Amino acid sequence: MKPVNIFSARDLRNHAGALLQEAEAGRLAVITKHGRPTALSVPFDSELLEQGVHRHLAVQLFGQRLVTLAQAAKLAGMSIEPFLDVLKVSGVDVVDYPSEEVGGDLDALR
């Protein structure tokens, strides 16, 4: 997943090209005014067209671990179980558990 970038209103005025480049690269961006989030820039791509804004945004935010699974499902307008299927199709891992820890935990269980 690509990280969310933050642009201030001043950045937007002075560096609009950078915001467009970020969108073309598939990155979400938050635009702030006086340090408070004011707008969200969502890349316009095939995933957005296929999933719709709410679902696409939910997948992106969950994939970056900016929201919980329950929050993302709610944003997508779905219950958790069908949203898990959306994440699977989108290639987003639901569990972020380092493989090194899995081996240690299995050893501890034995």
C-alpha positions, 0 to 999 in steps of 0.5 A: 500500500502506498502511504497517505500524504498530507498537503496544507492549503499553502502546499496545494497553492504552491505545489499543485503539480506534486499533488497530481503526481501523487494521485497519478502514483495511486496515493491518497492525500489529505489536504489540511487548512490550519492543521486540520483535515479539510479534503481528501484527494483520492486517485481516480483509477480502475479500482475506484470505478470498480469498487466505488468511492467508499469501498475503495477508500476503506480498502486503502485506509485499512491497507495502510492500517489507518483504520481498524477492520471494523471502521473500514467495513463501516466506511465501505457500508458492509458488515465485516465478513463481506468486507473481508472478501473485498480485501482478499480480492484487493490483495490486502492482508487482513493480518499483519503478523511477521513470519519470525513471530509465527515460528516463535509462537508455534514453538511456545505452544509446543 
